[in-house]
Amino acid sequence: MRGLRSYNPAVAHKSHKAKIGAGQKPSLPYDYDRALNMHALGPGEPALSEWRELGLQLPDMDAVRRHRLARVRGELARRGCAGAVLFDPLNIRYASDATNMQLWTAHNAARYCFVSADSLVVFDYRECDHLSAHNPLIDEVRPGVSWFYFSSGSRLRERAKKWARQIAELARAAGGKKPLIAVDKCNHEGVDELRALGVSVCGGEEVMENARMIKCADEIRAQRCAAAACGKALDAMRAVAQPGVSENRAWAAMHAENIARGGEWIETRLLAAGPRTNPWFQESSSRPMRAGELLSFDTDLIGAFGVCVDISRSWLIGAEKPTAAQQDLHSRALAQVRENAAMIRPGMTFEEVSKKALCHPPDVFRNYGLPFHGVGLCDEYPSLPFGYRWDEAGHEGVIQTGMTVCSESYVGRADGGEGVKFEDQYLITETGAELISHYPEGLLP
């Protein structure tokens, strides 16, 4: 297995070894870099003890990295691509497991990677090669050429040309004089410069979404662990969610406990109580919650091992029992998620799933926008609409073994009142959908 090469020939790193734990003393400078890396250190306590008590098996992250890189290379080969340039931080994470300021680089194109059949090069901040020290599959780290306007200003085109020359060199080495490469997210100036150098460009999002769609066994172990950690974070939020406490304060409790268990961030602010629950998509606010109200939320969090935990629940705030109307909404939402999960099977087309999915009458109830979507490092392909929207939003595809999906529901009456959100994650097996996210379903603790 090849070791990491620094772009600076004066710097020589040793090859990677299998693993270094948080308590293991490093012996060499390269081992020292790796031992301090957040991915090498792992989620730590209290997550490890909690997972041990639940009998969960930890993922082998080296196996995850090999699976993911092979998936990317397989999709590139199927499309005749010499390689891919990836800017999306989650695509970089999937291909290389190298991270650096994930949210900031989601809107500032400061780092990227190039993947070909026999090479994986990460372009990072200068002197940040130590952030890739945990992964033996990365062949080289180079300083990235930033050419977005914030960093380049009037020199944007000049820097885009420099970036394109470096990418074209790698592309030609992998695919000859007129290579085809996939690019996921890139401003038009960069694409223009690549094409001017004889490099053809195709859509990298299709490559990466299809690569990310099928999970290996260790990715499923990571999802189970992350879901369990999310459950502990939800317990903390449930304890805080009392009458008089703001929505923001309750939401902050979950965020804090997610981070404490190796989680990374939360994608949305979808939490609301009482009259703010219908229609859906109000963001968490300063409004105090009141006794007898429903609190509805969607976790949308990036948890331990960088995987998404996307589940939803609705709880009753500070009351002994729900009203009949609240219980009816909750029963409908829960039934929708469970019945749809029981229906889905490998081999079904996306159209079959959409048209068989249980949907409440849209003239009586407000439904969620879709019954199913994929999930991995975030919400992922595919996104399947309800049957009544198929002609507008449907697309071709087949449910496959190894996919992980969310079965999702929102139910609120069209004429007003509160709304209930419910969602769980499932693994598609040879026989159907297996629940991954085991968290209590009820309105009451």
Phi and psi in degrees as a GROMACS rama.xvg file:
@    title "Ramachandran Plot"
@    xaxis  label "Phi"
@    yaxis  label "Psi"
@TYPE xy
-75.0001  146.865  ARG-2
-92.3427  165.582  GLY-3
-66.5066  135.342  LEU-4
-110.158  127.94  ARG-5
-77.9465  146.988  SER-6
-65.8084  -26.9885  TYR-7
-80.7552  112.003  ASN-8
-64.7608  -14.9303  PRO-9
-77.1749  -14.8678  ALA-10
-102.875  122.833  VAL-11
-120.034  119.234  ALA-12
-104.311  150.715  HIS-13
-77.8859  164.205  LYS-14
-66.717  156.851  SER-15
-68.4816  149.198  HIS-16
-106.366  177.224  LYS-17
-61.5877  -61.23  ALA-18
-153.85  150.651  LYS-19
-130.25  125.378  ILE-20
-87.0385  170.157  GLY-21
-63.2699  -28.2472  ALA-22
-98.6362  3.38873  GLY-23
-86.2711  132.587  GLN-24
-77.4499  124.437  LYS-25
-73.7131  147.625  PRO-26
-108.732  -21.6889  SER-27
-133.324  159.519  LEU-28
-53.436  -40.7728  PRO-29
-66.8405  -42.0874  TYR-30
-62.6523  -34.1749  ASP-31
-64.182  -46.2128  TYR-32
-56.4175  -45.9833  ASP-33
-67.3736  -41.1003  ARG-34
-63.6855  -26.5995  ALA-35
-91.5794  -5.64225  LEU-36
-70.9992  139.625  ASN-37
-61.4622  -33.5426  MET-38
-72.3191  -33.3856  HIS-39
-72.3131  -37.0421  ALA-40
-69.2222  -32.5063  LEU-41
76.9744  -176.145  GLY-42
-67.1534  -29.1658  PRO-43
70.4909  -162.981  GLY-44
-88.6946  149.599  GLU-45
-86.2591  0.374725  PRO-46
-59.1846  -44.8785  ALA-47
-61.714  -43.2234  LEU-48
-65.5807  -40.4833  SER-49
-64.7108  -42.4132  GLU-50
-66.6187  -38.1236  TRP-51
-61.8691  -42.7893  ARG-52
-63.4711  -31.3968  GLU-53
-85.0766  -4.54513  LEU-54
73.8893  22.799  GLY-55
-82.1127  143.759  LEU-56
-93.369  131.75  GLN-57
-72.0354  146.262  LEU-58
-74.4179  148.34  PRO-59
-87.4358  101.737  ASP-60
-69.4534  -25.8394  MET-61
-64.0879  -39.523  ASP-62
-66.1541  -38.6498  ALA-63
-60.3766  -45.3353  VAL-64
-63.5122  -41.4621  ARG-65
-64.47  -43.4303  ARG-66
-60.0322  -46.9944  HIS-67
-65.3725  -45.1664  ARG-68
-64.5241  -39.1885  LEU-69
-63.6502  -37.841  ALA-70
-62.7421  -44.1397  ARG-71
-61.8702  -47.0929  VAL-72
-64.5021  -35.3726  ARG-73
-64.2089  -42.0881  GLY-74
-67.0883  -37.911  GLU-75
-62.8913  -44.4639  LEU-76
-62.5977  -39.9752  ALA-77
-62.4714  -26.7564  ARG-78
-102.197  3.98224  ARG-79
69.0781  27.8143  GLY-80
-90.4439  137.226  CYS-81
-72.351  -25.4396  ALA-82
-179.07  -173.809  GLY-83
-140.366  142.173  ALA-84
-107.102  123.696  VAL-85
-117.902  123.256  LEU-86
-106.235  -31.6991  PHE-87
-58.6528  124.309  ASP-88
-56.7616  -31.0828  PRO-89
-75.4816  -32.3615  LEU-90
-70.86  -39.083  ASN-91
-60.8507  -43.3367  ILE-92
-60.0455  -44.4498  ARG-93
-63.2918  -45.1147  TYR-94
-76.0555  -35.4798  ALA-95
-122.648  -17.4004  SER-96
59.2291  18.143  ASP-97
-97.5442  127.678  ALA-98
-125.078  154.018  THR-99
-165.241  107.607  ASN-100
50.6016  61.3218  MET-101
-54.859  -46.9492  GLN-102
-71.9864  -39.0664  LEU-103
-63.6184  -43.628  TRP-104
-76.3866  -8.39166  THR-105
-69.2347  -25.0316  ALA-106
-123.288  6.82527  HIS-107
-132.593  110.703  ASN-108
-77.0444  68.1492  ALA-109
-95.9559  -13.311  ALA-110
-143.778  155.107  ARG-111
-162.735  172.861  TYR-112
-140.401  159.136  CYS-113
-120.372  126.2  PHE-114
-119.208  128.128  VAL-115
-130.922  -173.668  SER-116
-63.2158  -28.8977  ALA-117
-132.77  17.2537  ASP-118
-149.121  141.763  SER-119
-133.351  110.084  LEU-120
-116.576  124.304  VAL-121
-100.701  127.489  VAL-122
-102.714  109.777  PHE-123
-123.187  -177.222  ASP-124
-58.3675  152.388  TYR-125
-58.8153  140.994  ARG-126
60.948  29.2488  GLU-127
-113.326  19.287  CYS-128
-63.7244  -23.1206  ASP-129
-64.635  -19.9507  HIS-130
-73.6444  -10.4494  LEU-131
-107.233  7.411  SER-132
-67.3653  -17.0909  ALA-133
-81.4144  -12.9532  HIS-134
-115.272  111.297  ASN-135
-71.6829  -9.38687  PRO-136
-84.0577  -14.5055  LEU-137
-79.6577  123.842  ILE-138
-86.0581  -31.1792  ASP-139
-157.728  144.492  GLU-140
-121.285  127.014  VAL-141
-122.506  155.787  ARG-142
-69.8672  131.062  PRO-143
-73.1795  155.209  GLY-144
-102.666  105.784  VAL-145
-84.5661  127.924  SER-146
-133.379  15.6954  TRP-147
-74.9347  159.839  PHE-148
-62.2827  -37.5108  TYR-149
-53.8988  -40.7116  PHE-150
-93.1368  -19.119  SER-151
-113.938  -30.7182  SER-152
54.8556  -129.57  GLY-153
-69.6891  -9.96366  SER-154
-95.5302  13.2916  ARG-155
-55.3564  -50.4703  LEU-156
-63.322  -40.3938  ARG-157
-59.8363  -44.5596  GLU-158
-73.6215  -32.7182  ARG-159
-63.3544  -37.21  ALA-160
-62.7121  -43.5192  LYS-161
-62.991  -44.2042  LYS-162
-58.5851  -47.1408  TRP-163
-64.2584  -36.8154  ALA-164
-61.7426  -41.0443  ARG-165
-65.9479  -43.6564  GLN-166
-66.6367  -41.5268  ILE-167
-61.5761  -37.4756  ALA-168
-61.9493  -45.0312  GLU-169
-66.2603  -41.0758  LEU-170
-64.231  -42.0112  ALA-171
-66.8467  -37.668  ARG-172
-62.1793  -30.4741  ALA-173
-91.8296  -28.1103  ALA-174
-136.328  14.3879  GLY-175
89.3133  -166.36  GLY-176
-69.2848  -33.6783  LYS-177
-125.438  71.7391  LYS-178
-76.9752  156.329  PRO-179
-108.29  126.892  LEU-180
-127.456  153.894  ILE-181
-95.9199  138.774  ALA-182
-131.312  128.729  VAL-183
-83.5552  -56.8933  ASP-184
-137.208  118.69  LYS-185
-159.094  129.973  CYS-186
-62.1573  156.285  ASN-187
-62.1021  -28.0589  HIS-188
-61.0313  -40.7955  GLU-189
-67.52  -42.8874  GLY-190
-62.7712  -42.1041  VAL-191
-58.2598  -43.8924  ASP-192
-69.0954  -37.2408  GLU-193
-62.4309  -45.1594  LEU-194
-65.7156  -34.4886  ARG-195
-64.3848  -23.837  ALA-196
-93.4405  8.49665  LEU-197
85.9407  14.3953  GLY-198
-98.735  123.048  VAL-199
-84.5671  147.836  SER-200
-126.476  134.545  VAL-201
-126.995  174.001  CYS-202
-72.1346  120.165  GLY-203
-83.0234  -19.9506  GLY-204
-63.9377  -40.0822  GLU-205
-61.5238  -43.4236  GLU-206
-58.3335  -50.6839  VAL-207
-74.4409  -38.0802  MET-208
-65.1379  -38.5893  GLU-209
-70.9444  -35.2897  ASN-210
-64.4205  -43.6627  ALA-211
-74.099  -12.3347  ARG-212
-66.6239  -36.242  MET-213
-103.768  124.394  ILE-214
-100.188  146.586  LYS-215
-88.6167  173.122  CYS-216
-60.0787  -37.6472  ALA-217
-73.6718  -28.132  ASP-218
-65.7056  -37.058  GLU-219
-66.5447  -39.2276  ILE-220
-60.619  -40.6917  ARG-221
-62.9186  -41.103  ALA-222
-64.6092  -40.1455  GLN-223
-64.1926  -42.5732  ARG-224
-64.4712  -45.2363  CYS-225
-63.5286  -38.867  ALA-226
-65.2853  -38.3858  ALA-227
-65.84  -40.3811  ALA-228
-64.4474  -39.49  ALA-229
-60.1441  -38.4755  CYS-230
-59.2844  -41.1332  GLY-231
-64.7042  -38.4824  LYS-232
-65.1109  -37.2396  ALA-233
-67.8723  -36.1647  LEU-234
-57.8199  -42.6523  ASP-235
-64.9479  -40.6309  ALA-236
-66.8856  -38.8476  MET-237
-62.0276  -37.5131  ARG-238
-67.0296  -32.9259  ALA-239
-82.4483  -28.0663  VAL-240
-74.3218  81.7586  ALA-241
-124.045  162.816  GLN-242
-54.2823  135.583  PRO-243
91.2397  -14.2854  GLY-244
-87.5576  138.963  VAL-245
-73.5865  155.972  SER-246
-57.122  -42.3525  GLU-247
-60.9295  -40.2844  ASN-248
-65.2307  -41.0032  ARG-249
-64.5024  -44.7462  ALA-250
-61.0938  -38.7595  TRP-251
-62.9994  -32.3316  ALA-252
-64.1898  -42.3007  ALA-253
-65.5959  -43.0922  MET-254
-58.2623  -46.9345  HIS-255
-61.3893  -43.6049  ALA-256
-74.9964  -27.5466  GLU-257
-63.8337  -48.0355  ASN-258
-61.4538  -40.1059  ILE-259
-62.9136  -22.0278  ALA-260
-106.061  26.7138  ARG-261
86.9227  5.89831  GLY-262
-71.8587  170.415  GLY-263
-121.839  -48.8655  GLU-264
-165.492  175.434  TRP-265
-118.791  130.018  ILE-266
-73.9406  -30.0458  GLU-267
-135.302  -177.987  THR-268
-124.616  42.4711  ARG-269
-83.849  84.0608  LEU-270
-147.657  129.869  LEU-271
-153.187  155.896  ALA-272
-129.183  154.019  ALA-273
57.4749  -130.424  GLY-274
-65.6713  -14.3551  PRO-275
-82.0157  -4.31952  ARG-276
-83.9571  -7.60795  THR-277
-145.195  118.089  ASN-278
-71.4807  164.497  PRO-279
-75.6935  167.149  TRP-280
90.8808  11.2803  PHE-281
-65.5704  142.967  GLN-282
-94.0576  151.961  GLU-283
-47.7729  136.988  SER-284
-134.399  -177.065  SER-285
-84.4308  -0.746813  SER-286
-65.2753  128.455  ARG-287
-69.0831  140.945  PRO-288
-79.752  150.773  MET-289
-119.452  151.167  ARG-290
-58.6935  135.333  ALA-291
89.0146  -6.98626  GLY-292
-83.0804  158.284  GLU-293
-88.7385  138.542  LEU-294
-109.199  120.256  LEU-295
-119.234  142.014  SER-296
-154.654  162.398  PHE-297
-130.309  118.425  ASP-298
-63.4375  -47.0926  THR-299
45.7669  39.1575  ASP-300
-103.908  149.968  LEU-301
-96.7334  112.778  ILE-302
-104.737  -152.418  GLY-303
-56.3643  144.3  ALA-304
63.3617  14.8499  PHE-305
73.8672  14.9994  GLY-306
-99.5539  153.279  VAL-307
-82.0199  139.176  CYS-308
-119.708  109.619  VAL-309
-120.863  87.8239  ASP-310
-129.094  158.002  ILE-311
-133.315  147.688  SER-312
-145.471  165.476  ARG-313
-132.689  132.963  SER-314
-123.715  153.221  TRP-315
-91.1616  131.263  LEU-316
-91.7593  118.837  ILE-317
55  34.7212  GLY-318
-134.365  158.139  ALA-319
-77.0008  -32.8674  GLU-320
-154.065  153.118  LYS-321
-76.9428  160.873  PRO-322
-74.306  167.12  THR-323
-61.3695  -38.4713  ALA-324
-66.2761  -41.3759  ALA-325
-64.5457  -43.0814  GLN-326
-65.4364  -36.4395  GLN-327
-63.9459  -45.9174  ASP-328
-60.7448  -44.3544  LEU-329
-63.8917  -42.8425  HIS-330
-62.7775  -39.1771  SER-331
-66.4473  -43.9473  ARG-332
-64.9932  -45.1621  ALA-333
-62.6663  -44.9756  LEU-334
-62.0079  -38.2807  ALA-335
-63.0348  -46.4849  GLN-336
-63.7047  -46.1877  VAL-337
-69.8993  -43.6165  ARG-338
-67.5638  -38.6591  GLU-339
-67.5  -39.0178  ASN-340
-65.5972  -35.502  ALA-341
-70.3588  -22.1043  ALA-342
-85.3277  -31.2441  MET-343
-73.9888  139.617  ILE-344
-143.364  150.926  ARG-345
-63.5469  144.683  PRO-346
96.1562  -18.8345  GLY-347
-71.111  140.549  MET-348
-75.0819  158.651  THR-349
-58.0884  -37.7319  PHE-350
-64.5756  -41.7004  GLU-351
-60.4311  -45.3597  GLU-352
-61.2598  -47.8767  VAL-353
-60.4961  -43.1382  SER-354
-80.3626  -17.9986  LYS-355
-94.1256  -12.4606  LYS-356
-65.4175  136.103  ALA-357
-65.2571  129.103  LEU-358
-137.722  130.492  CYS-359
-73.8748  148.852  HIS-360
-54.2397  117.149  PRO-361
-66.7713  -13.9336  PRO-362
-83.1094  -12.3022  ASP-363
-109.845  -39.5779  VAL-364
-123.576  146.445  PHE-365
-82.801  122.419  ARG-366
-98.2923  165.517  ASN-367
-71.45  168.111  TYR-368
-73.8586  -15.9719  GLY-369
-158.766  154.246  LEU-370
-89.3331  -24.9911  PRO-371
-143.489  147.479  PHE-372
-151.009  156.315  HIS-373
-72.3537  163.652  GLY-374
-151.834  139.905  VAL-375
-160.444  -100.304  GLY-376
-77.5404  -15.1839  LEU-377
-166.405  -170.781  CYS-378
-62.2807  128.477  ASP-379
-130.838  172.808  GLU-380
-59.5054  140.23  TYR-381
-96.8353  165.165  PRO-382
-115.053  115.209  SER-383
-108.996  121.73  LEU-384
-79.6598  166.09  PRO-385
-67.3166  158.004  PHE-386
-56.3157  -37.3626  GLY-387
-69.3753  -11.1272  TYR-388
-109.612  9.81909  ARG-389
-60.4281  -46.6061  TRP-390
-61.7917  -29.2473  ASP-391
-84.7987  -40.8854  GLU-392
-125.814  -2.41113  ALA-393
-76.3757  159.76  GLY-394
-152.283  161.718  HIS-395
-71.9207  153.964  GLU-396
157.631  168.922  GLY-397
-134.229  137.532  VAL-398
-68.3206  132.682  ILE-399
-126.13  149.567  GLN-400
-60.6698  136.134  THR-401
98.8778  -8.52263  GLY-402
-74.534  150.009  MET-403
-118.196  133.596  THR-404
-134.147  159.044  VAL-405
-106.966  130.805  CYS-406
-95.3819  123.172  SER-407
-130.359  145.287  GLU-408
-147.008  145.305  SER-409
-136.789  135.23  TYR-410
-133.732  117.544  VAL-411
-143.781  140.984  GLY-412
-66.898  140.865  ARG-413
-64.8132  -24.8271  ALA-414
-92.8611  10.871  ASP-415
114.429  -172.882  GLY-416
94.5104  -167.092  GLY-417
-85.9768  173.216  GLU-418
-135.831  151.436  GLY-419
-117.463  134.759  VAL-420
-112.825  134.796  LYS-421
-146.367  140.01  PHE-422
-164.832  142.483  GLU-423
-141.769  161.04  ASP-424
-101.723  143.904  GLN-425
-136.953  149.483  TYR-426
-99.6884  130.252  LEU-427
-82.6604  114.353  ILE-428
-105.245  -178.318  THR-429
-64.0064  -22.6878  GLU-430
-108.55  -6.30068  THR-431
151.095  -146.596  GLY-432
-107.506  125.477  ALA-433
-108.094  127.534  GLU-434
-65.2328  131.944  LEU-435
-103.337  -38.8762  ILE-436
-96.9544  97.4131  SER-437
-95.7277  95.3227  HIS-438
-136.363  141.75  TYR-439
-50.1573  144.203  PRO-440
-94.9437  -18.5973  GLU-441
-75.7945  164.189  GLY-442
-72.6368  -27.3359  LEU-443
-103.458  155.358  LEU-444
